[in-house]
Amino acid sequence: MLKITNAKTIDGRMIDLVTDKDKIISVTKSSEKNNDILGKQPGMNAHDYDDAKIAYHIHDSVYDRQIDAAGYMILPPFVDTHTHLDKTAVGMDWIVNALPPYLPAWVENERSHRDEIGIDPYRQACRLIERDLSYGTIAIRSHVDIDLEHGLRLLDGVMKAREDYKDKVHIELVAFPQSGLLVRLGTYELMSEALSMGADLVGGIDPANVDRDPKGGVDAIFRLAEKYDKPVDIHLHEPGHLGAFTMSLIIERTKAAGMEGRVTISHAFCLGYPEAGLAEPLIEKLADAKIAVTTGSQAYIKYVPSVLQLEDAGVLICGGNDNVRDMWSPYGTGDMLERAMLISMKNGLRRDDLLVRVLRMCSDNGARLLHLQDYGIAPGRDASFVLVRAQTAAECVAQAPKERIVFNHGKIMSV
């Protein structure tokens, strides 16, 4: 058994924690021997925390190891709800980016040159997974390109990486028709094969801008979802009123298919456009249809949705790194604490309590989206958590400290 003492929780409580193999077996107030377990669940307030005590006693002599975590915060493990494991160039030579700021150019460049650059999907997925684990990420949702040039090869590589790391990280894979679902004949059939092969979700991209058929594109995505009984995660970069129109179609189709709670919209840039009355009714409808939103809130994107506006309206909003040093973007490290910082900065957040809300978007909220079992710092839960050298949870977000001790299913991953 392992005992950790004097760790500070997100809500500022000092705790001792005991793990046995891959489970947390007790959480007690620090420096109080034979105290009560604090059966805290994610999101509990202080009153609930006190009410959840269960008697438990362990003598110090039975521990195999003890760690004094004074000066460290204890955080739940991170969840990256939007990334691209098949694209990353982590560990490779620098890729010179001289492309115009135009999405079709990025898509065409990657599709045409990723092989000659040497981006092997299995190798690169493994490299990014290793990096994510070292930072404290326990679960990932990755989109994987499905196109005519590469067929199912990219998905096959990432699926092999997922299998290799299945005991360390939960990975969901989205079949992602980045070049369009309808505009390139044969892609729909490839998507069908990808879902039969083991992709977990149906992806999509800009039905109006890319497929030039907003209704047909949305219908095609949901036909696949209904045929294979899979959830949906759609990239929606479309701006302003065009994006709002497509989003309204997604909402209508979600409700018509009875898929409330099984649809995610990634990016949703249209919700950030500064036009009075554009975002508010859409956000209300997203909440009603239980459609989640993921965001990376990249600084180079002019308009991104307000994470607080979405959460205050009842929309499940989650953080994701998106591109991590690839042919689309030179930025990104894979660190979800850094991503929480970037989301906070892009949203103009400075108050400690608001930074903590963003931290939960990159941890607890992601765990809800990916339906993680036994998640959180409480007795009986999985022994995955991160000790971060910091005084407060807000400091963790604002500074993204690299001094961490990562626990993955009871094992120390990095010190």
Summary of the structure (lengths in Angstrom):
residues: 415
radius of gyration: 21.6
end to end distance: 18.5
largest distance: 68.1
contacts: 1489
relative contact order: 0.15
helix: 36%
strand: 23%
